[in-house]
Amino acid sequence: MADFVASYGWWILGLLLLGLELLLPGVYFLFFGIGALLIGTNAFLFPSLGWQSELLGFIVVSVLAALVGHRWYGQRSESSGAGQINKRTDRLIGRTATLSEAIVNGRGRVSIEDGWWSVAGPDLPAGARVEIVGARGSVLDVRSADQPVS
C-alpha cells in the first residue's frame, strides 16, 4: 500500500511541475514533471524499488529529458526563423512593389501588405514598380524593377 501511495506522490509531483511550467514557461519544469511522471509509473509497476532508487531515477530521467528537450527546442528555434522576428525588413528583400509616393532626392514611400515603408533609391515617379534590394533600419533600399540587373 505504501508503494501505491508513493507512485501517487510522484504523479502528483509530476502534475504540479507541469502546472508550474504553464505558469512559469521556459524554466524547464516540463522536464522535471516528465521525470516525476515516469518514476511514478515505474514505482507503480515495480513496487519493490526503494525510495533511493526512485530518487536516483528521477534525477537521471529529469536530466536526460532536459538535455534532449534543450537539444530539440534549440534546433527548432534556429530552423523556424524565429531570429527574423525583429528584422521585419529582411523578409521584404527581393519583393517588388509600387511606389505610393515618388522618390525625390533619394527618398519616397511604398505600401506593402498593410504597412507604409520609407524607401531610398534613385528618383522615380509615383506608381513606378520598384524591387527591394536591401534595408537599413526601417528604410528599404530599392531600385527600378524595370531596370536590368547589372
Residue, then its C-alpha position, 0 to 999 in steps of 0.5 A: m500500500a505504501d508503494f501505491v501511495a508513493s507512485y501517487g506522490w510522484w504523479i502528483l509531483g509530476l502534475l504540479l511541475l507541469g502546472l508550474e511550467l504553464l505558469l512559469p514557461g521556459v524554466y524547464f519544469l516540463f522536464f522535471g514533471i516528465g521525470a516525476l511522471l515516469i518514476g511514478t509509473n515505474a514505482f507503480l509497476f515495480p513496487s519493490l524499488g526503494w525510495q533511493s532508487e526512485l530518487l536516483g531515477f528521477i534525477v537521471v530521467s529529469v536530466l536526460a529529458a532536459l538535455v534532449g528537450h534543450r537539444w530539440y527546442g534549440q534546433r527548432s528555434e534556429s530552423s523556424g526563423a524565429g531570429q527574423i522576428n525583429k528584422r521585419t525588413d529582411r523578409l521584404i528583400g527581393r519583393t517588388a512593389t509600387l511606389s505610393e509616393a515618388i522618390v525625390n532626392g533619394r527618398g519616397r514611400v511604398s505600401i506593402e501588405d498593410g504597412w507604409w515603408s520609407v524607401a531610398g533609391p534613385d528618383l522615380p515617379a509615383g506608381a513606378r514598380v520598384e524591387i527591394v534590394g536591401a534595408r537599413g533600419s526601417v528604410l528599404d533600399v530599392r531600385s527600378a524593377d524595370q531596370p536590368v540587373s547589372 
